[in-house]
Amino acid sequence: MQYFGTDGIRGFVGQFPMTPDFIMKLGWAAGKVLGAEGTQEILIGKDTRASGYMIESALESGLSAAGVNIALAGPLPTPAVAYLTSTFRADAGVVISASHNPYYDNGIKFFSNEGSKLSDAQQQAIEKMLQHALEHGIECVASEHLGKARRIEDAAGRYIEYCKRSFPSHLQLTGLKIVVDSANGAAYKIAAKVYRELGAQVISIHDQPNGININAQCGATSLSSLVEAVKNHQADIGLAVDGDADRIMLVDHTGAVVDGDEILWILARDAQRKGYEGGVVGTLMANFGLELALQSLKIPFVRANVGDRYVMEQLSKTGWRIGGEGSGHILLLDYAQTGDAIVASLRVLALMVEQQASLAVLKQGMQKLPQVLINVKYQDTGINPLDTRPMRERLVSIENRLGQNGRVLLRKSGTEPLIRVMVEATCRETAQDCAEALVEMLV
């Protein structure tokens, strides 16, 4: 597809495609396509980026011109929009967010009325209609048929109650000291409140968004301040979400980071103990140590392409209920139909309370292999830098060197102009040396 990537449409604000004109036409195209399927109302939520106001208004104009009503939910986590789309009987949901990216980026992603990403067929239909709008302009419906906008009251409160219901009713978090890093993002009012209302003592950091500090040296992609806060406050656990709160990263009481792969291990092992007979879906980037640990318990494991939508596709194919990414997208289909940082963290916290165990103890049993990831910027010249003869020869040489004791993954990012070079090996020095040897061929 030309515009939709692995996580919707995303880009630098003010540059194509993140311009008011494009976004208005996108809204119109989405309204025409989804409206043809009987859509009456689309719910829109956003994170805390200053550009969200502009994008929201442009989308609203396009949808209204297509004859579709709009429900405005304000700043909300991505999983909250997915949930509320169903709760309010909206026909589709839209999230305005660039997730973990800096403030100067923004993006748009769509959800069905069931809280899942739109199908490829629906996205292709929207792109076809969008191309028509870009070339010929839009055709506005008659005035009496224009879509109307309304603002949802207490959307955050409804989502907070939903999160709390995912936590076992016979348990509470009393006695736990938790540091919460909201990334100055969409969960800045919500995350800490959920844990407090379940009884925890909460120290909240990075919860003062100003439109440009989202994900800035904080949140799930920058954990140093959370590690420091956990140690300084002698907390039991630290929790960090990203800008739209669909991914979660943890820090144990010693200051050690617990990533998405380790969270999957903790939750899958517990699910097996409680009778779960399915497997786990990871991604091509999942640490080989996760695969080995699950193998030791005879828990099936498959890898999907990177991106939570591809994890969801594999879960649908297999009928399994647990999947996710090392970056912290955790899919627990018994509780939510999309990645939900708060819900996933509550499952881990419930285990800490049930087993009277620290996070450091819960994660035992999985040994991660050293993994080196280097992101290389590139300019799209029409030639895939991964397909050149010198690159292929270097890759064969590296793979022969690693043998059965490691693996290599080279891939283009679906959301940024980056090539991701990942190498795993039993020795970090070997992994680093091999990764750098591959990067040499790309710069």
Steps between C-alpha positions, in 0.01 A plus 500: 500500500616852422401683817412246770801349676510230767336739747281733299621817330785688665740782420659835583231757579471764230655281234307268271307298602455666841348818355152641565395457137607136482343417836167660408493292183597190696207565734269539202632182337463302822150635545398408145640147526383423851175685438430270210519219754228665709719712726309767689756624753878490540666557838823703506760499777851644510815526706648821641692634197424862416439396141209284612268801501571578135473140388180443697336803338607397151371145549176633641450720192560214260276256683222756527525575127454128436185499712643313801445609861795545735539428873798684653657324799800730557840377625475125554724194467469306176348195677245730664382616158474138385294414810277808492427457130315184597354641823345801328380287209708703258560337165874571492770671704790729413811565707713806429844403624853417389534263797861503623625756244604857594244782516575630149364179350138401507283230352153364446381144551154353463316234700192294419198500728647186662816685604728335243703663222325543165550219251738540207200505268345793689828690504546442127148626434571815705825555310317470167241754608773722644688499171181613329470787748864602454459511123148639468405649836214390723126503439321631808159359586198732513478726805217302655715186487824639645643309793465650846760499779447438871740483792497192726480576870724308744653274239808462723289392798331227298836364389640508854213281617558264209866461597413435862254229400787309338664467843377207717223628727629308802843667483630850560830681467518618858857489626662538159700812419489571127675762288298589190651676198221625271737635231322838515255327272144381466495313833622793710169529688405134486787262577587614852133527592432136409774370730405738784136397488611137531687586820861560394726777620586679177784735411407659167766644269488659154132583534509870402452515122551832325449390140867448416645292787325174414752210504784748567759306704214314665248224449540147371779592258719687751513330838794663678286743704263218599790280612636788709159572654443134592834489678459838672151419629585136576193405301381146435461558127518767233260522206554702184254545213566673170327806358174325415524236775474191286842370606640432847848455642578403860783554747544266798596611850870464421477737204520226236287554190236237417399527134214365292662162436544442873144616567378244245701232679351592839143505371528189281650290778224606739232437238631148448486437875135606492407268213575704187584254223582745223827650390663840476549725198814712497667688218811468290669725757413284801804393699606142428508448876121534510463227242733268694325568832155428355638192330616370838136505615373362170309820433469549122655816360479662156646821362300760310621802307579800717190698594212423731257461209708206372510348847121531506475331159699201629290484815188489284646222286611287794216576740756582768444778756848632588742691280714808481828671428818564695427872469207453736195446280323222692184343362286314752183415311316381809508862619541734202497489120804724460826567682418657836786608726293548814308173466821305435670658801204410720538135404862506617409687818228243572762225484728691737214521750374143447843343535637753748800521269709785364523570130862388514384156617215478249729551203735217600519205262569697184857583400521765231771473238705815445326696225645796313264724302630785285266731309645639177336795323467475124358696210257321272667503159290218361776244563460277802836523683439155646493342154837611368756230421762626752234505775386146420858373503572667834179353646598148394841547659348618831245218508773244443699653785206479743387151397245356744607735778326813380286662237481811281198708407507785248183690427363837401294682758133529412466844659836677458775528232717251686658163440515296817807277536460243777749232600474247783787287622607319814768769546418873493836588345431261212151643449634857502782418257265326257241780516762764430633298208151502347447870569822575309322385185211744553677827575 
